[in-house]
Amino acid sequence: MDPYANEWLDFLTRWLHVIAAIVWIGTSFYFVGLDNHLEEPAPDAGEGVGGEAWEVHGGGFYRVQKFRVAPPRLPDRLLWFKWEAYTTWLSGFALFVFLYYFNASTYLIDPSVADLSTTAAIAISIGLLVVAWVVYDLLCRVVRRELVLAAAILGLTTLAAWGCSELFSGRAEYVQVGAMLGTIMAANVFFVIIPAHWELVRAKEAGREPDPAPGIRAKQRSVHNNYLTLPVLFAMLSNHFPSAYGHSYSWLVLVAMMAIGAWIRLFFNLRHEGRNVWWIPVTAALGIAAVAVAIRPTGGGGAADSVGAVAFSRVQPIVQERCVPCHSTHPTKVSSAPLGIVFDTPAQIAAQASMIKQVAVTTRVMPLGNATGMTQAERDLLGAWIQQGAKIK
């Protein structure tokens, strides 16, 4: 695909994906928070009301009521919350296709990780999305205790993260796991939550008492989606975090950050119930600090120390051949330099020395997919030059 056209598809789809995700996350947080704020209904609440909450917003007061199963009579107009979920998943999958499938050799595959053809890598990626939903849905139907179910989901997510680290590039590994969880969330809406709502509506239309069981299952899946939100957000934003996905234990870093995200969500859900469990955010902050310390790059050493003094004249050809095809005012491999970073002059190279060390020497996530074939010897030479002060004269 033409790089310029691909860039526009990437931008527009990403824009739609972010907008839809904001709406979906907002409704998820709101309704779970609302459920947790419900109090005993007032005597005048009406027949079948199980709880209510008073809210103030937009210059007025709202009295929100939730029926135990269904109201005595359906209203003429009923608001549904589903298209934000479907749009988020569809736009996210489209973005996955435009960026990772159309450019599989650059973004999806890392030859140093696994010897996969583009067709095989894409097929595995799509297959994992399907498997994630099937396994999760089966677990929800079989396992009755929520803590046991949560432990099983955490264990399988850990297995998925490790497996993806053995198949895909570090960047794709994180997005793949996030897409698997995102698929579970969207499938919860499509296969469980919305059908349960339709069951309630059809029962009332038929004049029969609705079965509460589908609604209970729908509530369970809604809560699951609520806890999965922050872990998925971390995975989707992780392409800006090479220290994590470029680490040798990237899969473990991913699982740790996802678990912390769900832990933080627990704090807010409990807070909505009126319980301020402050040791949860404290331990979450300590957990993030522990991860940051654990993956902090070490300061040089090893092979970089064995190359001796390195003049800029030895480094510039490496940058010119391996980096400039993308990072230039007039790049040859992309339509424009990523993040606007260019290495056309010695001063520009020296100004970005610390960044070059991070992504090309320490984490080795650049060049993307090693498309320009940077060797380990060249990485060592770059590292030694930077460690010696990144001098250009």
Buried (B, 14 or more C-beta within 10 A) or exposed (E): EEBEEBBEBBEBBBEBBBBBBEBBBEBBBEBBBBBBBBEEBEEEBEEBBEBBBEEEEEEEEEEEBBBEBBBEEEEEEEEEBBEBBBBBBBBBBBBBBBBBBBBBBBBBBBEEBBEBEBEBBBEBBBEBBEBBBEBBBEBBEEBEEEEEBBEBBBEBBBEBBBBBBEBBBBBBBBBBBBBBBBBBBBBBBBEBBBEBBEBBBEBBEEEEEBEBEBBEBBBBBBBBBBBBBBBBBBBBEBBEBBBBBBBEBBBBBBBBBBBBBBBBBBBBBBBBEEEEEEEBBEBBEEBBEEBEEEBEEEEBEEEBEEBEEBEBEBBBEBBBEBBBBBBBEEBEBBEBBEEEBBBBEBEBBBBBBEBBBBBBBBBBBBBBBBBBEBEEEBBBBBBBBBBBEBBBE
